[in-house]
Amino acid sequence: MTGAMPVPTPTPKTRPGMGTAIRCLDVAKAFGSHQVLDGVECQVPAGEITVIMGPSGTGKSVLLRHFVGLLRPDRGDVLVEGRSVPGMGEEELLRLRRDMGMLFQDGALFSSMNLYDNVAFPLRQHTRKSERQIRAIVMERLREVGLAGAERRMPNELSGGMRKRAGFARALVLGPRILLFDEPDSGLDPVRTALLCELIREIQRRYASTAVIISHDTKAVFEVADNVILLHGGRVVEQGPRERLENSADPFTRQFIAGAVDGPLAMD
């Protein structure tokens, strides 16, 4: 089509080797008498994929919500690109969240909007772009996640995998430097999980963004990781490059990664 508007390509400020994107310092969080996080110390390298793993109920999603300021720690600090998230006011938090794209477990699509309007929503809310500009961006992001031609479909017409990819497209439209994925493998069969993880890796590499994936035991998620943070009992058991954890001598790490019956992790 003549006169087609070029689609802006996100240009993240973080690149591999540029240091730490997110750092947690002695982060603790309790809900009533239940201590979920109990002194978490970890870091997420910039420009790479970090997977936060651990048994169900060990605080992975709670930690993720601290990264965007949806929860504030009872103790400790969370630094995103050197800025203290708990110390931010409402305007600073809004700016932070515009630089972070988040994919929730079910895609979190608005049921009353078609796919196009769901993906366009952040652009209409947070920018002054024209509808022509918005359309160019939305259609390109849909193409990137394999949903070209599905823009008029409603969320209830989409499969679970398509809803997650739609949520991924929406997370990309503002060109975020940091991408957060809350259990993208939830509800998917192994093949679709592997395909989604490959898509995450492809997009992350294309834009040199920082990606954080929450998961509990999916092999496909582990295989796309550059780095792994292993949580248990509200603390970090071990963290570092994936290869280090694959060769770890720690009994819990070895049992969890292998999915073995024998080891310190038992059924509660």
Secondary structure, 3 states (H helix, E strand, C coil): CCCCCCCCCCCCCCCCCCCEEEEEEEEEEEECCEEEEEEEEEEEECCCEEEEECCCCCCHHHHHHHHCCCCCCCEEEEEECCEECCCCCHHHHHHHHHCEEEECCCCCCCCCCCHHHHHHHHHHHHCCCCHHHHHHHHHHHHHHCCCCCCCCCCHHHCCHHHHHHHHHHHHHCCCCCEEEEECCCCCCCHHHHHHHHHHHHHHHHHHCCEEEEECCCCHHHHHCCCEEEEEECCEEEEEEEHHHHHCCCCHHHHHHHHCCCCCCCCCC
